[in-house]
Amino acid sequence: MKFTKLGNSDLNVSRICMGCMGFGDARNGQHTWTVDEEHTREIIRRGLECGINFYDTAIAYQSGTSEQYVGRALKDYARREDVVVATKFLPRTPGEIERGVSARQHIARMIDKSLENLGMDYVDLYIYHMWDYSTPLYDIMEGLNSVVKAGKARYIGISNCYAYQLAKANDLAEKEGFAKFVSVQGHYNLIFREEEQEMAKLCREDNIAMTPYSALAGGRLAKKPGETSKRLQEDDYARLKYDATAKEDGIIISRVAELAGKRGVSMTEISLAWLLTKVTAPVVGATKLSHVTGMANASDICLTRDELFYLEEPYVPHALVGVMAQNTAEQAGEDHVWSTGNQEI
């Protein structure tokens, strides 16, 4: 496994980040395909054996049970100082806003609950899960800065935002002496490359780490056309993101399969090897031990210029989907309620 610095931080992270959305009690979340604690522990242990030291979860994943499973596994299998742990918080709920809970109070409650779930004194990276159009940016940045000053998070990151929002937030942080975002976690993979329009350029200029989610497009970039899996069958959110462009995406997926066959490696390895030429550390989910092997091997594959062009050439621009499409609706003033699962924190 190769390692690198996470943007403008001193965190030394593996080039692959294990995404933990697939871990947690399926009875306490929106996903039916998640794995139980026993299998979570096996997957994390294998990840550590393969050199993966970077783990990404969120309080919203299965109502905090993902954080709980991850925290207990890492406590048993690794030294705290040897791993980089990231978790995320959601915006204030409508109920909190109605009761007058401030952004600073909300963020303080969320980090304390996440630390309780994880069984840790601090996280290495605390991520603003999605833009909050109901709260002034200053209040968010002040609340996050308080978390860093209190020693509950070493650094902060952001997810699901536009490049102008990230630039605006870091400009404000610099002006006020607040902690700045060192990473951004957006939707980016071989069949969804809209981050290349603006975000990637900003990150290169300002040395902000890109740690994209959906690195394998919900498993589509790991399966030959026509193959299926429990995740592909049951992940309604992934279908929302990819079904509309399945025909166009299928051309690229077929090329991934072809190149994997020629090289004698998995499609996962080819898809991630491509993404590793673009970003710091993709967030890659795993629900089986075999998934860990594929993601770990990807960091050793070096694609040629011709191979990169062959994979990229069929791409056509895509409309915003998923969280960012909802983000756009929020920006336009349309109503939307964010949920932390089955509970309000």
C-alpha positions as CSV (number, residue, x, y, z in Angstrom):
1,M,0.0,0.0,0.0
2,K,1.2,3.5,-0.9
3,F,0.7,6.5,1.4
4,T,0.5,10.2,1.0
5,K,-0.3,13.4,2.9
6,L,-3.9,14.5,3.1
7,G,-3.8,17.9,1.5
8,N,-2.5,20.7,3.8
9,S,-2.5,18.4,6.9
10,D,0.2,16.3,8.5
11,L,-2.1,13.2,8.3
12,N,-0.3,10.3,6.5
13,V,-3.0,8.3,4.8
14,S,-3.2,5.2,2.7
15,R,-4.0,5.9,-1.0
16,I,-7.2,3.9,-0.4
17,C,-9.7,5.0,2.2
18,M,-12.1,2.2,3.4
19,G,-15.7,3.6,3.2
20,C,-17.8,2.3,6.1
21,M,-21.4,3.1,4.8
22,G,-21.8,-0.6,4.3
23,F,-21.3,-1.4,8.0
24,G,-24.0,-1.2,10.6
25,D,-27.3,-2.6,11.7
26,A,-29.6,-2.7,8.7
27,R,-32.6,-2.4,11.0
28,N,-31.4,1.1,11.9
29,G,-30.8,2.7,8.6
30,Q,-32.0,3.2,5.0
31,H,-29.9,0.4,3.5
32,T,-30.8,-3.3,3.5
33,W,-27.4,-4.5,2.1
34,T,-25.2,-3.5,5.1
35,V,-23.1,-6.1,6.9
36,D,-23.3,-7.1,10.6
37,E,-20.6,-6.4,13.2
38,E,-18.9,-9.8,12.9
39,H,-18.3,-9.3,9.1
40,T,-17.4,-5.7,9.7
41,R,-14.7,-6.7,12.0
42,E,-13.3,-9.3,9.5
43,I,-13.3,-6.7,6.7
44,I,-11.6,-4.0,8.8
45,R,-9.0,-6.5,10.1
46,R,-8.2,-7.5,6.5
47,G,-8.0,-3.9,5.5
48,L,-5.4,-3.2,8.2
49,E,-3.4,-6.3,7.1
50,C,-3.4,-4.8,3.6
51,G,-2.0,-1.5,4.8
52,I,-5.2,0.5,4.8
53,N,-5.0,3.0,7.6
54,F,-7.8,5.5,6.5
55,Y,-11.4,4.8,7.6
56,D,-14.4,6.9,6.7
57,T,-17.8,6.7,8.5
58,A,-20.7,9.0,9.4
59,I,-23.2,9.5,12.2
60,A,-25.9,9.1,9.6
61,Y,-24.9,5.6,8.6
62,Q,-27.3,3.2,10.1
63,S,-28.2,5.6,12.9
64,G,-24.6,5.6,14.3
65,T,-24.1,1.8,14.3
66,S,-21.5,2.1,11.6
67,E,-19.5,4.3,13.9
68,Q,-19.9,1.9,16.7
69,Y,-18.8,-1.2,14.7
70,V,-15.8,0.7,13.3
71,G,-14.7,2.1,16.6
72,R,-14.8,-1.3,18.4
73,A,-13.0,-3.0,15.5
74,L,-10.2,-0.4,15.3
75,K,-9.8,-0.5,19.1
76,D,-9.2,-4.3,19.0
77,Y,-7.0,-4.5,15.9
78,A,-5.0,-1.3,15.7
79,R,-3.3,1.4,17.8
80,R,-5.2,4.6,17.7
81,E,-2.2,6.6,16.5
82,D,-1.7,4.3,13.6
83,V,-5.1,4.9,12.0
84,V,-6.8,7.9,10.5
85,V,-10.5,8.1,11.3
86,A,-13.0,10.3,9.6
87,T,-16.6,10.8,10.4
88,K,-19.3,13.2,9.2
89,F,-22.2,15.3,10.6
90,L,-25.4,16.5,9.0
91,P,-27.0,19.9,9.1
92,R,-29.4,20.9,11.8
93,T,-32.8,19.3,11.7
94,P,-36.0,21.5,11.2
95,G,-36.8,20.6,14.8
96,E,-33.5,22.0,16.1
97,I,-33.9,25.1,14.0
98,E,-37.4,25.6,15.4
99,R,-36.1,25.2,19.0
100,G,-33.3,27.7,18.4
101,V,-30.4,25.3,18.6
102,S,-27.4,27.1,17.2
103,A,-25.0,25.7,14.6
104,R,-22.2,25.7,17.3
105,Q,-24.5,23.8,19.7
106,H,-25.5,21.3,17.0
107,I,-21.9,20.6,15.9
108,A,-20.8,20.2,19.5
109,R,-23.6,17.7,20.1
110,M,-22.9,15.8,16.9
111,I,-19.1,15.4,17.5
112,D,-19.7,14.3,21.1
113,K,-22.2,11.7,19.9
114,S,-19.9,10.5,17.2
115,L,-17.0,10.2,19.7
116,E,-19.2,8.2,22.0
117,N,-20.2,5.9,19.2
118,L,-16.6,5.4,18.1
119,G,-15.3,5.1,21.7
120,M,-12.6,7.6,20.9
121,D,-11.3,10.9,22.3
122,Y,-10.9,12.6,18.9
123,V,-11.3,12.0,15.2
124,D,-8.6,12.8,12.7
125,L,-10.9,14.3,10.2
126,Y,-14.4,15.8,10.9
127,I,-16.4,16.2,7.7
128,Y,-19.3,18.7,7.0
129,H,-21.5,16.1,5.3
130,M,-23.5,18.5,3.1
131,W,-24.1,22.2,2.7
132,D,-26.6,23.8,5.1
133,Y,-28.5,26.5,3.3
134,S,-30.4,27.3,6.5
135,T,-27.4,28.3,8.5
136,P,-24.9,31.2,8.0
137,L,-21.5,29.9,6.8
138,Y,-19.8,31.9,9.6
139,D,-21.7,29.9,12.2
140,I,-20.7,26.6,10.6
141,M,-17.0,27.5,10.4
142,E,-17.0,28.9,13.9
143,G,-18.6,25.7,15.2
144,L,-16.1,23.5,13.4
145,N,-13.2,25.7,14.6
146,S,-14.4,25.1,18.2
147,V,-14.3,21.4,17.7
148,V,-10.6,21.6,16.5
149,K,-9.6,24.0,19.3
150,A,-11.2,21.5,21.8
151,G,-9.0,18.7,20.5
152,K,-12.0,16.7,19.4
153,A,-10.9,16.7,15.7
154,R,-7.5,17.3,14.2
155,Y,-8.7,18.6,10.9
156,I,-11.9,19.3,9.1
157,G,-13.2,18.3,5.6
158,I,-16.3,18.9,3.6
159,S,-18.5,16.7,1.4
160,N,-21.1,17.4,-1.3
161,C,-20.4,21.0,-2.2
162,Y,-19.6,23.2,-5.1
163,A,-16.2,24.5,-5.8
164,Y,-17.3,28.1,-5.1
165,Q,-18.7,27.0,-1.7
166,L,-15.4,25.4,-0.7
167,A,-13.4,28.4,-1.8
168,K,-15.8,30.8,0.0
169,A,-15.6,28.7,3.2
170,N,-11.8,28.5,3.2
171,D,-11.5,32.2,2.4
172,L,-13.7,33.0,5.4
173,A,-11.7,30.6,7.6
174,E,-8.4,32.3,6.6
175,K,-9.9,35.8,7.3
176,E,-11.2,34.8,10.8
177,G,-8.3,32.5,11.8
178,F,-10.5,29.4,11.8
179,A,-9.5,25.9,10.8
180,K,-9.7,25.4,7.0
181,F,-11.0,22.4,5.1
182,V,-8.1,20.2,4.1
183,S,-10.2,17.7,2.0
184,V,-13.4,17.4,0.0
185,Q,-15.4,14.3,-0.5
186,G,-17.5,14.5,-3.7
187,H,-19.1,12.2,-6.2
188,Y,-16.4,11.1,-8.7
189,N,-15.6,8.0,-10.6
190,L,-14.9,6.8,-14.1
191,I,-18.6,7.1,-15.1
192,F,-19.3,10.4,-13.3
193,R,-16.6,12.9,-13.8
194,E,-18.3,16.3,-13.2
195,E,-15.9,17.1,-10.4
196,E,-13.3,17.7,-13.1
197,Q,-15.1,20.9,-14.3
198,E,-14.2,23.1,-11.3
199,M,-13.5,21.2,-8.1
200,A,-10.5,19.3,-9.3
201,K,-8.8,22.5,-10.5
202,L,-9.5,24.3,-7.2
203,C,-8.1,21.4,-5.2
204,R,-4.9,21.3,-7.3
205,E,-4.3,25.0,-6.8
206,D,-5.0,25.0,-3.1
207,N,-3.6,21.5,-2.2
208,I,-7.0,20.3,-1.0
209,A,-7.2,16.5,-0.9
210,M,-9.9,14.9,-3.0
211,T,-11.3,11.8,-1.3
212,P,-14.3,11.0,-3.5
213,Y,-17.1,8.6,-2.6
214,S,-18.9,6.2,-5.0
215,A,-15.5,5.3,-6.4
216,L,-16.9,2.1,-8.0
217,A,-20.3,3.6,-8.8
218,G,-22.2,1.4,-6.4
219,G,-20.4,-1.7,-7.8
220,R,-21.1,-1.0,-11.4
221,L,-17.4,-0.4,-12.2
222,A,-16.6,-3.8,-10.6
223,K,-19.1,-6.0,-12.5
224,K,-19.2,-6.9,-16.2
225,P,-22.4,-5.8,-18.0
226,G,-25.2,-8.2,-17.0
227,E,-23.6,-9.3,-13.7
228,T,-25.4,-8.4,-10.5
229,S,-25.0,-8.4,-6.8
230,K,-27.1,-7.8,-3.7
231,R,-25.8,-4.2,-3.6
232,L,-26.8,-3.6,-7.3
233,Q,-30.2,-5.1,-6.7
234,E,-31.1,-3.4,-3.4
235,D,-29.3,0.0,-3.5
236,D,-32.1,2.3,-4.6
237,Y,-29.9,5.4,-4.1
238,A,-27.2,4.1,-6.5
239,R,-29.9,3.3,-9.1
240,L,-31.2,6.9,-8.7
241,K,-27.6,8.1,-9.5
242,Y,-26.8,5.8,-12.4
243,D,-29.9,4.3,-14.1
244,A,-30.6,7.2,-16.3
245,T,-27.2,7.0,-18.0
246,A,-26.8,3.3,-18.0
247,K,-26.5,3.1,-21.8
248,E,-23.7,5.7,-22.0
249,D,-21.9,4.3,-18.9
250,G,-22.1,0.8,-20.2
251,I,-19.6,1.6,-22.9
252,I,-17.0,2.6,-20.4
253,I,-17.8,-0.3,-18.1
254,S,-17.2,-2.7,-21.0
255,R,-13.8,-1.1,-21.6
256,V,-12.9,-1.5,-17.9
257,A,-13.9,-5.2,-18.3
258,E,-11.8,-5.6,-21.5
259,L,-8.7,-3.9,-20.0
260,A,-9.0,-6.0,-16.8
261,G,-9.1,-9.1,-18.9
262,K,-6.0,-8.1,-20.9
263,R,-4.1,-7.3,-17.7
264,G,-5.4,-10.3,-15.7
265,V,-6.7,-8.2,-12.9
266,S,-10.1,-7.3,-11.5
267,M,-12.3,-4.6,-12.8
268,T,-12.1,-3.0,-9.3
269,E,-8.4,-2.7,-9.7
270,I,-8.6,-1.0,-13.1
271,S,-11.4,1.4,-12.1
272,L,-9.5,2.4,-8.9
273,A,-6.1,2.6,-10.7
274,W,-7.7,5.2,-13.0
275,L,-9.2,7.2,-10.1
276,L,-5.9,7.1,-8.2
277,T,-4.3,9.1,-11.1
278,K,-6.8,11.9,-10.3
279,V,-7.3,12.1,-6.5
280,T,-5.6,11.7,-3.2
281,A,-7.5,8.7,-1.7
282,P,-10.8,7.4,-3.0
283,V,-13.3,6.2,-0.5
284,V,-14.1,2.6,-1.4
285,G,-16.8,0.5,0.3
286,A,-16.4,-3.1,1.2
287,T,-19.0,-5.7,2.2
288,K,-16.9,-8.8,1.5
289,L,-13.2,-9.8,2.2
290,S,-12.6,-10.1,-1.5
291,H,-13.5,-6.4,-2.0
292,V,-10.6,-5.5,0.3
293,T,-8.0,-7.4,-1.8
294,G,-9.2,-5.6,-5.0
295,M,-9.0,-2.1,-3.5
296,A,-5.6,-2.7,-1.9
297,N,-4.1,-4.1,-5.1
298,A,-5.2,-1.1,-7.1
299,S,-2.5,1.1,-5.7
300,D,0.1,-1.0,-7.3
301,I,-1.3,-0.7,-10.9
302,C,0.1,1.9,-13.2
303,L,-2.0,2.5,-16.3
304,T,-0.4,3.7,-19.5
305,R,-1.3,6.9,-21.2
306,D,-3.1,5.0,-23.9
307,E,-5.0,2.9,-21.4
308,L,-6.1,6.1,-19.6
309,F,-7.3,7.6,-22.9
310,Y,-9.2,4.4,-23.8
311,L,-11.1,4.5,-20.5
312,E,-11.8,8.2,-20.6
313,E,-12.6,8.7,-24.3
314,P,-16.3,7.6,-24.3
315,Y,-17.4,9.8,-21.4
316,V,-20.2,12.3,-21.9
317,P,-21.2,15.0,-19.4
318,H,-23.8,14.0,-16.8
319,A,-26.5,15.9,-15.0
320,L,-26.0,16.3,-11.3
321,V,-27.6,13.5,-9.4
322,G,-28.0,12.3,-5.8
323,V,-27.1,14.7,-3.0
324,M,-25.8,17.4,-5.3
325,A,-29.1,17.5,-7.2
326,Q,-30.8,17.9,-3.9
327,N,-28.2,20.5,-3.0
328,T,-29.2,22.4,-6.1
329,A,-32.9,22.2,-5.1
330,E,-31.9,23.7,-1.7
331,Q,-30.1,26.5,-3.4
332,A,-33.2,27.3,-5.4
333,G,-35.2,27.5,-2.2
334,E,-37.1,24.2,-2.5
335,D,-38.0,22.4,0.7
336,H,-36.0,19.4,1.7
337,V,-35.6,17.6,5.0
338,W,-32.3,15.9,5.9
339,S,-32.5,12.9,8.1
340,T,-29.9,11.3,10.4
341,G,-31.6,8.0,10.1
342,N,-34.3,7.2,12.6
343,Q,-33.4,9.7,15.2
344,E,-32.7,13.3,15.8
345,I,-29.4,14.0,17.5
